[in-house]
Amino acid sequence: MTDASIKKFGDGKRIFEAGNRINSIGMLIQGEVKVSDTYTDIIVKKGEILGIYDLFDGRYNSDYTSIGSSSVYMLPIANEEQLETFLDSNEDYRGIFVYSMILNFNRYHTNRKKLLVMLDEGRKLLRDHY
């Protein structure tokens, strides 16, 4: 595994491209990144890990694009085994990865609640008018 490095990205610059084989994941240390796929666009912020969920497929499932100026701590991790080895030998990063996952799950939960409200409103509309 090669060394980790900090890379800077200007506004609109692609960090990872959907469909490409994974060669690294990154921790967003400055700025924001838009994660886009066929169905969703989400904005991730400082402290989140980019590309970690894609490791299980071996390819990036989304486009990761810088919003404004962003800095990403790139980790040369391309698969689950390398992630496990990295976390085994770098215990301090375990908390960072857990924190990132909590941010992701919190966003998922918030979006889920909003979606359930919209679905309930749609159900009421259909019930009342049809």
C-alpha positions in Angstrom: 0.0 0.0 0.0 1.4 3.4 -0.9 1.3 6.4 1.5 -1.8 8.4 2.2 -1.8 12.0 1.0 -3.9 15.2 1.1 -5.3 16.3 -2.2 -7.1 19.6 -2.9 -10.0 19.9 -5.4 -11.5 23.0 -6.9 -15.2 23.6 -7.4 -16.8 21.0 -9.7 -13.7 18.8 -9.8 -14.4 15.0 -9.7 -12.8 13.2 -6.8 -14.1 9.7 -7.7 -16.1 8.7 -10.8 -19.0 6.2 -10.8 -18.0 3.0 -12.5 -14.3 3.3 -12.0 -12.4 0.6 -10.0 -11.7 1.7 -6.5 -8.1 2.6 -5.8 -8.6 4.7 -2.7 -11.1 6.1 -0.2 -10.9 9.6 1.3 -11.7 11.5 4.4 -13.1 14.9 3.7 -11.1 17.4 5.8 -12.3 20.6 4.3 -15.3 21.7 2.2 -18.2 19.8 0.9 -18.7 17.0 -1.7 -21.8 16.1 -3.7 -22.3 12.4 -4.0 -24.5 11.7 -7.0 -26.0 8.5 -8.6 -29.0 7.7 -10.7 -31.4 8.1 -7.8 -29.9 10.5 -5.3 -27.8 13.6 -4.7 -26.4 14.1 -1.2 -24.0 16.6 0.3 -21.3 15.2 2.6 -19.3 17.4 4.9 -16.1 17.5 6.8 -15.3 14.4 8.7 -17.1 11.9 6.4 -15.4 9.1 4.6 -15.8 9.1 0.8 -16.1 5.8 -1.1 -16.1 3.5 1.9 -19.5 1.9 1.1 -18.3 1.3 -2.5 -15.5 -1.0 -1.3 -17.9 -3.9 -1.2 -18.6 -3.6 -4.9 -15.1 -2.9 -6.1 -16.2 0.1 -8.1 -17.4 3.6 -7.2 -21.2 3.5 -7.3 -21.5 7.3 -7.3 -19.8 10.4 -8.6 -18.0 12.4 -5.9 -17.7 16.0 -6.9 -16.2 18.9 -5.0 -18.4 21.8 -4.0 -16.2 24.9 -3.8 -12.7 24.1 -2.5 -12.3 20.8 -0.8 -9.4 18.9 0.7 -9.5 15.1 1.0 -7.1 12.9 2.9 -6.7 10.1 0.4 -6.2 6.6 1.8 -4.9 4.0 -0.7 -7.5 1.4 0.3 -9.1 -0.5 -2.6 -10.9 -3.4 -0.9 -12.3 -4.8 2.3 -9.2 -6.7 3.2 -7.0 -3.5 2.9 -9.5 -1.6 5.0 -9.4 -4.3 7.7 -5.6 -4.3 7.6 -5.5 -0.5 7.8 -7.8 -0.4 10.8 -6.0 -3.2 12.6 -2.7 -1.3 12.3 -4.1 2.2 12.8 -6.4 2.0 15.9 -6.8 5.8 16.1 -8.7 5.8 12.8 -11.4 3.4 14.1 -13.2 6.2 15.9 -13.0 8.4 12.8 -14.6 5.7 10.7 -17.3 5.1 13.2 -18.0 8.8 13.5 -18.3 9.0 9.7 -20.7 6.1 9.6 -22.8 7.7 12.4 -23.1 10.9 10.3 -24.2 8.8 7.3 -26.8 6.8 9.3 -28.1 10.0 10.8 -28.6 11.5 7.4 -30.3 8.3 6.2 -32.6 8.4 9.3 -33.5 12.1 8.7 -34.2 11.4 5.0 -36.3 8.4 5.9 -38.5 10.4 8.3 -39.0 13.0 5.6 -39.9 10.3 3.0 -42.4 8.7 5.4 -44.1 12.0 6.0 -44.4 12.6 2.2 -45.7 9.1 1.7 -48.3 9.6 4.4 -49.4 12.9 2.9 -49.7 11.1 -0.5 -51.8 8.3 1.1 -54.1 10.8 2.7 -54.5 12.7 -0.6 -55.4 9.5 -2.4 -57.8 8.4 0.3 -59.5 11.8 0.5 -59.9 12.4 -3.3 -60.2 8.9 -4.8 
